[in-house]
Amino acid sequence: MTRILLFIGTNLAVLLVLTVVAHLLGLDTYLAAHGGSLTGLLLWAAMFGFGGAIISLLMSKTQAKMFMGVRVIGQSPDPTEQWLLSVVEHHARNVGVGMPEVGIFDSPQPNAFATGANRNSALVAVSTGLLQRMNRQEVEAVLGHEMTHVANGDMVTLTLLQGVVNTFVLFLARVVGMVVDRAVFRSQDGRGFGSFLTFFVLQIVFGLLATPIVMWFSRWREFRADRGGAKLAGTGNMIAALEDLKRVSEPLPARQFAAFGIADPSVGGGLKRLFMSHPPLDERIAALRALGTP
């Protein structure tokens, strides 16, 4: 359950706010009345389903700086900061994207993340713990992993996928809510209090049930980013970085960004695996070793 809140908490909150505002303004009733069909209802669901996801994406860099305390590196005499800029710039040229903002956030645990609504205007940040614990070759590999996320447009793709999931969650919750309102509360048009209450409950339930789809993509993109980091900085260095994360790894300090970190140690088996945003580090290391000699 924690995993779900980590990744889609902000998205779901925005979705709920938009839904409440639409109901208070009578927009949902207006659209349903004038759509007159399931197609109209689906269009309504898509508008709000994608709206919540896109707003979350557009706010991601600002939220990262605010909640993670990311300090963006500018022109600084600090040699480590200048080295970080040079590495990211080198990776950006190799993967064919614009130079992202580069930042550092204060955390004793080694971690890093990338976010942003545009692959040519992203934010890549590393923790102070990562810089202190890993050698430069391993840091280069971690940065290569994050820049691969940027180059692949993973943030945007994840947003689109979340938008599709949100759309069908809203659509199904509204349809079932109308049916329940008519059958249980004997409403004539299926838009009474029962429909409204059922809609909000099912919106959360269906959202949780649909989350494994989004988490599957999140895990798959981690394997792909590991391969990118190995290509940019060497397979051995990427494996060494993941091995180091195995020894000491904690989620990002701001929990809503945990799914975007380089690793998350909160793994489990069985049903818990369906809600994992990251594959186990052992599996990621095995996948890299299967690539062969660096």
Phi and psi in degrees as a GROMACS rama.xvg file:
@    title "Ramachandran Plot"
@    xaxis  label "Phi"
@    yaxis  label "Psi"
@TYPE xy
-59.9085  -39.8508  THR-2
-58.3708  -40.2896  ARG-3
-64.0045  -46.2967  ILE-4
-65.0102  -33.1337  LEU-5
-58.743  -45.1599  LEU-6
-91.5445  -42.329  PHE-7
-111.87  11.3931  ILE-8
-58.7132  -50.4362  GLY-9
-63.8768  -42.8032  THR-10
-59.9934  -47.0297  ASN-11
-66.1295  -36.9073  LEU-12
-63.5133  -44.534  ALA-13
-62.6226  -41.3281  VAL-14
-60.4685  -44.8108  LEU-15
-65.5896  -40.1499  LEU-16
-63.0931  -45.2512  VAL-17
-60.798  -39.7002  LEU-18
-65.415  -44.1553  THR-19
-63.0093  -44.4156  VAL-20
-61.1296  -42.6336  VAL-21
-62.0064  -39.4748  ALA-22
-69.8989  -42.7194  HIS-23
-63.78  -35.2654  LEU-24
-83.5068  -7.64998  LEU-25
77.3891  12.5702  GLY-26
-68.4548  -38.9002  LEU-27
-65.5795  -40.58  ASP-28
-65.0816  -40.1378  THR-29
-63.3204  -46.1951  TYR-30
-64.7524  -42.9466  LEU-31
-64.0752  -41.0283  ALA-32
-67.478  -38.2323  ALA-33
-90.3526  -20.4109  HIS-34
-71.4237  -43.3747  GLY-35
65.3201  15.2093  GLY-36
-161.064  168.857  SER-37
-65.4223  -27.6674  LEU-38
-63.6761  -43.8964  THR-39
-62.9449  -39.6748  GLY-40
-65.865  -38.1388  LEU-41
-65.6884  -39.2954  LEU-42
-64.0946  -39.8141  LEU-43
-61.4906  -44.6417  TRP-44
-63.6172  -39.9458  ALA-45
-65.623  -38.9268  ALA-46
-60.5804  -45.2466  MET-47
-84.7494  -31.0687  PHE-48
-63.9867  -47.575  GLY-49
-75.8804  -29.3843  PHE-50
-59.0841  -45.9603  GLY-51
-63.4607  -42.9664  GLY-52
-66.2251  -42.8831  ALA-53
-68.7976  -40.0091  ILE-54
-61.171  -42.3245  ILE-55
-60.7917  -41.8367  SER-56
-65.2652  -45.2658  LEU-57
-63.3662  -29.0464  LEU-58
-88.7082  -4.79862  MET-59
-61.6359  -44.5134  SER-60
-65.6722  -43.921  LYS-61
-62.689  -42.9012  THR-62
-64.7622  -39.2207  GLN-63
-61.8412  -44.6821  ALA-64
-65.2414  -37.6081  LYS-65
-75.3347  -52.2978  MET-66
-84.2604  -27.2359  PHE-67
-93.3186  -10.52  MET-68
66.3759  36.3466  GLY-69
-70.9852  128.221  VAL-70
-102.604  114.199  ARG-71
-74.4846  132.385  VAL-72
-79.0839  130.004  ILE-73
-115.304  -149.384  GLY-74
-72.795  114.05  GLN-75
-138.697  145.57  SER-76
-75.7314  -9.6565  PRO-77
-65.6449  120.931  ASP-78
-65.0071  -34.1932  PRO-79
-66.1363  -42.4957  THR-80
-65.0376  -41.8598  GLU-81
-66.1918  -35.1096  GLN-82
-64.5674  -42.8983  TRP-83
-57.4417  -46.7818  LEU-84
-59.1444  -42.1216  LEU-85
-67.3172  -37.9375  SER-86
-66.0776  -46.9419  VAL-87
-63.5762  -40.1487  VAL-88
-62.4854  -41.4959  GLU-89
-62.8991  -46.6885  HIS-90
-62.9843  -40.1975  HIS-91
-61.5332  -41.363  ALA-92
-64.1782  -41.8208  ARG-93
-66.942  -34.0304  ASN-94
-95.7487  -4.88952  VAL-95
77.5625  40.5124  GLY-96
-127.297  165.092  VAL-97
-69.5743  156.305  GLY-98
-64.3608  120.371  MET-99
-80.7368  168.249  PRO-100
-69.8007  143.39  GLU-101
-120.166  130.782  VAL-102
-137.934  167.408  GLY-103
-128.227  136.617  ILE-104
-122.872  148.424  PHE-105
-82.0358  110.182  ASP-106
-158.774  133.431  SER-107
-71.7574  -17.074  PRO-108
-87.2576  140.755  GLN-109
-72.4868  122.701  PRO-110
-162.927  168.069  ASN-111
-160.972  160.129  ALA-112
-156.759  163.802  PHE-113
-133.445  142.923  ALA-114
-154.285  174.173  THR-115
133.377  153.601  GLY-116
-86.4094  -8.92616  ALA-117
-137.796  130.876  ASN-118
-64.5667  -18.6342  ARG-119
-100.124  6.46253  ASN-120
-149.032  60.4562  SER-121
-100.546  -179.161  ALA-122
-129.991  127.428  LEU-123
-119.621  126.704  VAL-124
-133.905  146.367  ALA-125
-125.783  154.485  VAL-126
-85.7971  156.666  SER-127
-63.0462  -33.4615  THR-128
-63.7367  -37.3184  GLY-129
-65.0194  -43.6508  LEU-130
-65.2491  -33.371  LEU-131
-78.6592  -32.5188  GLN-132
-91.315  -40.2595  ARG-133
-92.2118  151.369  MET-134
-79.6745  173.244  ASN-135
-66.2343  -33.8507  ARG-136
-65.1714  -38.7071  GLN-137
-70.2584  -39.0247  GLU-138
-63.4422  -39.9175  VAL-139
-59.4458  -39.072  GLU-140
-66.9909  -42.7576  ALA-141
-61.7617  -44.2731  VAL-142
-64.6148  -34.5619  LEU-143
-64.6835  -39.3695  GLY-144
-58.5451  -48.513  HIS-145
-68.1955  -38.4016  GLU-146
-68.995  -27.2665  MET-147
-67.0619  -40.0735  THR-148
-55.5687  -45.3863  HIS-149
-63.8818  -48.3874  VAL-150
-63.1819  -35.9338  ALA-151
-77.3354  -7.30556  ASN-152
64.9274  34.2258  GLY-153
-61.882  -35.4318  ASP-154
-64.3125  -42.3999  MET-155
-69.44  -44.3332  VAL-156
-61.0208  -42.1926  THR-157
-63.0827  -36.8307  LEU-158
-65.8382  -44.134  THR-159
-62.8906  -42.4824  LEU-160
-62.2802  -43.8306  LEU-161
-63.3908  -35.4328  GLN-162
-63.7851  -41.7828  GLY-163
-63.5907  -45.1176  VAL-164
-61.0094  -46.4814  VAL-165
-57.9235  -41.065  ASN-166
-59.9183  -48.4622  THR-167
-73.0635  -29.118  PHE-168
-63.7806  -47.9703  VAL-169
-63.3744  -43.7012  LEU-170
-62.0365  -51.2365  PHE-171
-66.4554  -39.1386  LEU-172
-63.425  -39.0163  ALA-173
-68.8717  -43.2659  ARG-174
-63.8708  -48.9177  VAL-175
-63.7923  -38.2011  VAL-176
-60.733  -40.729  GLY-177
-66.314  -39.4491  MET-178
-64.7494  -45.6115  VAL-179
-62.7637  -40.4523  VAL-180
-62.1759  -38.9353  ASP-181
-74.2575  -41.6512  ARG-182
-77.7676  -39.3778  ALA-183
-96.9518  -45.2134  VAL-184
-97.5152  2.39832  PHE-185
57.3016  34.3941  ARG-186
-73.2193  145.302  SER-187
-77.3001  -37.157  GLN-188
-109.487  -1.23246  ASP-189
72.3261  21.0217  GLY-190
-125.535  29.3911  ARG-191
-86.8754  -166.225  GLY-192
-61.7586  -37.1536  PHE-193
-61.3684  -39.5293  GLY-194
-64.4346  -44.2513  SER-195
-63.1579  -46.2809  PHE-196
-65.5904  -46.1757  LEU-197
-62.5617  -38.394  THR-198
-59.3603  -46.0975  PHE-199
-67.1941  -39.3732  PHE-200
-66.3402  -47.638  VAL-201
-69.7174  -28.3425  LEU-202
-59.7575  -40.8577  GLN-203
-72.4255  -45.231  ILE-204
-62.5174  -49.8384  VAL-205
-64.8659  -33.7098  PHE-206
-62.5772  -41.9161  GLY-207
-66.2693  -40.8119  LEU-208
-67.374  -28.9799  LEU-209
-86.4519  -14.7412  ALA-210
-57.9082  -36.8274  THR-211
-56.0191  -27.5021  PRO-212
-64.9102  -46.4315  ILE-213
-67.3984  -39.1791  VAL-214
-68.1275  -32.4491  MET-215
-61.1704  -45.07  TRP-216
-64.5603  -39.6015  PHE-217
-59.9926  -41.4132  SER-218
-68.3814  -40.6481  ARG-219
-62.7082  -39.9144  TRP-220
-68.4155  -24.3052  ARG-221
-68.4496  -41.3509  GLU-222
-60.6613  -42.2011  PHE-223
-66.5591  -39.6466  ARG-224
-67.9535  -34.7887  ALA-225
-61.3809  -42.5256  ASP-226
-63.2101  -38.0447  ARG-227
-65.527  -42.412  GLY-228
-62.5734  -38.178  GLY-229
-65.1714  -38.2662  ALA-230
-68.1501  -37.8321  LYS-231
-80.0857  -33.4745  LEU-232
-126.6  0.575241  ALA-233
102.843  133.891  GLY-234
-61.3668  -41.4623  THR-235
-60.3118  -40.147  GLY-236
-69.9636  -36.0257  ASN-237
-67.5435  -41.3362  MET-238
-63.941  -42.5243  ILE-239
-62.4896  -38.2339  ALA-240
-65.1717  -42.8952  ALA-241
-68.4829  -36.1183  LEU-242
-62.8802  -39.731  GLU-243
-64.8527  -38.6476  ASP-244
-65.3369  -30.385  LEU-245
-61.6687  -36.0704  LYS-246
-75.085  -33.7835  ARG-247
-152.536  104.109  VAL-248
-144.29  131.587  SER-249
-132.905  156.062  GLU-250
-63.5042  163.089  PRO-251
-60.6025  146.988  LEU-252
-56.0996  -40.8211  PRO-253
-87.8436  109.591  ALA-254
-61.1611  -29.0656  ARG-255
-69.3852  -11.0091  GLN-256
-105.897  8.3733  PHE-257
-59.2568  -36.2242  ALA-258
-68.0329  -15.6778  ALA-259
-98.1149  -2.79566  PHE-260
-73.2477  168.326  GLY-261
-66.6459  -29.3597  ILE-262
-157.356  157.179  ALA-263
-140.505  116.329  ASP-264
-75.8723  -7.6997  PRO-265
-77.8264  77.4159  SER-266
-107.416  166.584  VAL-267
-165.693  171.869  GLY-268
-107.68  -177.651  GLY-269
62.9137  -136.543  GLY-270
-65.0421  -28.7579  LEU-271
-59.9026  -31.7784  LYS-272
-62.6372  -31.0339  ARG-273
-62.6526  -22.9034  LEU-274
-107.391  14.8483  PHE-275
-83.3586  128.989  MET-276
-81.4458  -23.1303  SER-277
-124.212  142.679  HIS-278
-69.6912  158.225  PRO-279
-58.0627  144.094  PRO-280
-60.2804  -34.2386  LEU-281
-60.5155  -39.6204  ASP-282
-68.2113  -38.0641  GLU-283
-67.1276  -40.8017  ARG-284
-65.4838  -42.3279  ILE-285
-61.7011  -39.7313  ALA-286
-64.2397  -38.4268  ALA-287
-70.1828  -38.7793  LEU-288
-65.0517  -29.5222  ARG-289
-68.5115  -15.8269  ALA-290
-71.0016  -22.4216  LEU-291
105.988  -167.478  GLY-292
-64.7556  138.957  THR-293
